[in-house]
Amino acid sequence: MKKVVPILAIMTGLYWVIKGYAYGFWVRNGPGGGFLPIVAGLMAIVFSLAVLWKDRKEKTPSDFTWLAFLPAAALLGMVFFSYLVGILISMAVYIFLWLKLIEKRKLSSSLAISFGTVGVIYGLFVVWLKVPLPKGLLGLL
Amino acid sequence: MENLQLLWMGLETACSLPNLISAFFGAIIGLVVGAMPGIGSLSGVALLLPLTFKMNPTTAIIGLAALYYSNMYGGSFSAILLNIPGDSPAVMTALDGYPLARSGRAGAALSTAICSSFFGGTIGIIILTISGPILAKWGLAFGPAELTLLILFAMTSIGWLLGENPSAGLVATAIGVMLATVGVDRCLGQERFSFGSVNLFSGVSFIPLVIGMFGFSQVIDMVVNRITYSSAEIQKVTLKQSMLKGKELKGITPTAIRTGLIGTIVGVMPGAGATAASFISYIMEKRINKNREQIGKGALEGVAAAEAANNAAAAGAFAPLLTLGIPGGGTTAVLLGGLMMWGLRPGPLLFKENPDFVWGLISSMYIGNIICLLISFACIPLMMKVVKVPSAVMVPVISVVCVIGTYTVNNNMFDVYLMIVMGILAYFMKIAKIPAAPLLLAFVLTPMFESYVRQAFDISDGSFGIFVGSNISKTLLALTVLFCLAPVVMGFIKKEKTSVDSAAIEN
């Protein structure tokens, strides 16, 4: 997993170089739209290869764990749920479920933290900053 | 003298009620964020940036700046009480702070950290007050060619300075430049790398990138590396116990002044930042301090060195930001992004065109530093509770703050998805030991770089000679080459020395 970013950087760098060439490297006595993409792409390729070369003999296991995807998956779930019930309710549900199911906290403290946090967000963003937050399908009723 | 007059004028701006309130709340939030293990000034400023959009730019930046330097105060609390630095600049504080706390001197260690932070911060602000206008006048001599080279120097030096592996820093810089080239080219009107998505026409948004890489990635980190400690580990400290004796205060003052000066100089350098400042100052004190034998085992001088340096560096980092538009590190890069969003363009002309803003900010730093000192002492009992907030509670709360902070910028869910992707990218970068700060710096500086480089070629009619046309250009070019070659040369010398040593052992 240590190699994910260098490999991704090499692939992206290659794409940037190819597309950058199409945008034009040097146009009318100056850098074209492809100048920086080509330079950055080449940098990404060269230095990622250097990182991979340096780490080729390293045998220490990577710190990676699939647990790292849990917060992202939970947030995506919350965002999808917000299309149905709106963002504030989905946030309250997300905080409550995280505290209750994953952190195994008491029902009362989970409820207090979830409603407290959403209350502060409501006060700051809806009341003070007047930001129109998504209300989901529930808002159509 | 003129500076004093301007400072006085700025003081009037800083002392207006909204600005004082902003500095006060910024200082409190910074202290709390700094004390919480795992959340740094970068995450704090990134998460709070969306809240300031409806504020006056001066009020907003005063609050965020207060958050930044009060964060340095807060970082020492968890370092001393739990041996868990709240932020990377407090790593050196823990080396002496925690042994002091274990030996029943937590109060003295906390007081030393607070007083030294105040000394260091004040030194940094005084130097900023004096050097700011001089640097700004000097900056007026910078044309597009010099600015191009200055940005190039900043981007390459941060790559080398951060992380053990310079190549890793440059990979991050390259990714930052690539991300910055997404969207319509502002000079040529050409669409680049938007993959037909309307959301990417105006480029990768700054806020989702910052919140994802420095806010949400912290959440992932908290889930993966659970920080566990028992509440019993934390000693109870009262305000009375925290008061330093006259002899102790006398002992730490020269250390704080020395390291405050060094910290400011390091803070001014692009890419070095508060962490490097505290490391360098601590190592220096370990060599020259009268009490050097004790430093590392639990000496007040060790705490003073680290804390004075990191606060001075935080203040020093504002000098290149305000005068040349070049951020010294990650947090100042976020502040630069914020300034641009408020319609201000940091650079040599900022001192001329927006004196109210610049001097209001500098004056507010003096007031903010005093506020931090007072709040830090007053909040010692509260901070005991703050450092005990478990990461289990912080994970869902910070997650929703990341989502709402990202969404409210453009009222667009695409930004939220982008923020999540950036958070995952930052996590994988951490696994690969690729630092994220150079990416942010490159992302912020690339549009300026692209614009300056084109202006330079327009002026010179396509000739490269413009980049060696002035002494400033030549110096900057030489520095950039030096910074790029130094690690290679050092590595070669190290290799040679090792082979000579091993040959000597064999013989």
Chai-1 contact restraints between the chains, C-beta under 6 A:
chainA,res_idxA,chainB,res_idxB,connection_type,confidence,min_distance_angstrom,max_distance_angstrom,comment,restraint_id
A,M1,B,I431,contact,1.0,0.0,6.0,A-B,restraint_1
A,K2,B,I431,contact,1.0,0.0,6.0,A-B,restraint_2
A,K2,B,A432,contact,1.0,0.0,6.0,A-B,restraint_3
A,V4,B,F428,contact,1.0,0.0,6.0,A-B,restraint_4
A,V5,B,F428,contact,1.0,0.0,6.0,A-B,restraint_5
A,V5,B,M429,contact,1.0,0.0,6.0,A-B,restraint_6
A,V5,B,A432,contact,1.0,0.0,6.0,A-B,restraint_7
A,V5,B,I434,contact,1.0,0.0,6.0,A-B,restraint_8
A,A9,B,V171,contact,1.0,0.0,6.0,A-B,restraint_9
A,A9,B,I175,contact,1.0,0.0,6.0,A-B,restraint_10
A,W16,B,M178,contact,1.0,0.0,6.0,A-B,restraint_11
A,N29,B,D461,contact,1.0,0.0,6.0,A-B,restraint_12
A,N29,B,G462,contact,1.0,0.0,6.0,A-B,restraint_13
A,G30,B,R454,contact,1.0,0.0,6.0,A-B,restraint_14
A,G30,B,F457,contact,1.0,0.0,6.0,A-B,restraint_15
A,P31,B,V453,contact,1.0,0.0,6.0,A-B,restraint_16
A,P31,B,R454,contact,1.0,0.0,6.0,A-B,restraint_17
A,G33,B,D185,contact,1.0,0.0,6.0,A-B,restraint_18
A,G33,B,L188,contact,1.0,0.0,6.0,A-B,restraint_19
A,G33,B,Q190,contact,1.0,0.0,6.0,A-B,restraint_20
A,G33,B,R192,contact,1.0,0.0,6.0,A-B,restraint_21
A,L36,B,T181,contact,1.0,0.0,6.0,A-B,restraint_22
A,L36,B,E450,contact,1.0,0.0,6.0,A-B,restraint_23
A,P37,B,T181,contact,1.0,0.0,6.0,A-B,restraint_24
A,A40,B,A174,contact,1.0,0.0,6.0,A-B,restraint_25
A,A40,B,V177,contact,1.0,0.0,6.0,A-B,restraint_26
A,A40,B,M178,contact,1.0,0.0,6.0,A-B,restraint_27
A,M43,B,A174,contact,1.0,0.0,6.0,A-B,restraint_28
A,A44,B,A174,contact,1.0,0.0,6.0,A-B,restraint_29
A,F47,B,S167,contact,1.0,0.0,6.0,A-B,restraint_30
A,F47,B,L170,contact,1.0,0.0,6.0,A-B,restraint_31
A,F47,B,V171,contact,1.0,0.0,6.0,A-B,restraint_32
A,S48,B,V171,contact,1.0,0.0,6.0,A-B,restraint_33
A,A50,B,S167,contact,1.0,0.0,6.0,A-B,restraint_34
A,V51,B,S167,contact,1.0,0.0,6.0,A-B,restraint_35
A,V51,B,A168,contact,1.0,0.0,6.0,A-B,restraint_36
A,V51,B,V171,contact,1.0,0.0,6.0,A-B,restraint_37
A,S62,B,I431,contact,1.0,0.0,6.0,A-B,restraint_38
A,D63,B,I431,contact,1.0,0.0,6.0,A-B,restraint_39
A,F64,B,I431,contact,1.0,0.0,6.0,A-B,restraint_40
A,T65,B,V224,contact,1.0,0.0,6.0,A-B,restraint_41
A,L67,B,V223,contact,1.0,0.0,6.0,A-B,restraint_42
A,L67,B,V224,contact,1.0,0.0,6.0,A-B,restraint_43
A,A68,B,I220,contact,1.0,0.0,6.0,A-B,restraint_44
A,A68,B,V224,contact,1.0,0.0,6.0,A-B,restraint_45
A,A68,B,Y427,contact,1.0,0.0,6.0,A-B,restraint_46
A,L70,B,V223,contact,1.0,0.0,6.0,A-B,restraint_47
A,P71,B,V219,contact,1.0,0.0,6.0,A-B,restraint_48
A,P71,B,I220,contact,1.0,0.0,6.0,A-B,restraint_49
A,P71,B,V223,contact,1.0,0.0,6.0,A-B,restraint_50
A,A72,B,I420,contact,1.0,0.0,6.0,A-B,restraint_51
A,A72,B,I424,contact,1.0,0.0,6.0,A-B,restraint_52
A,L75,B,S399,contact,1.0,0.0,6.0,A-B,restraint_53
A,L75,B,I420,contact,1.0,0.0,6.0,A-B,restraint_54
A,V79,B,V416,contact,1.0,0.0,6.0,A-B,restraint_55
A,M91,B,V400,contact,1.0,0.0,6.0,A-B,restraint_56
A,I95,B,P396,contact,1.0,0.0,6.0,A-B,restraint_57
A,W98,B,P396,contact,1.0,0.0,6.0,A-B,restraint_58
A,E103,B,A392,contact,1.0,0.0,6.0,A-B,restraint_59
A,T117,B,V397,contact,1.0,0.0,6.0,A-B,restraint_60
A,I121,B,I404,contact,1.0,0.0,6.0,A-B,restraint_61
A,F125,B,T408,contact,1.0,0.0,6.0,A-B,restraint_62
A,L129,B,K54,contact,1.0,0.0,6.0,A-B,restraint_63
A,V131,B,T408,contact,1.0,0.0,6.0,A-B,restraint_64
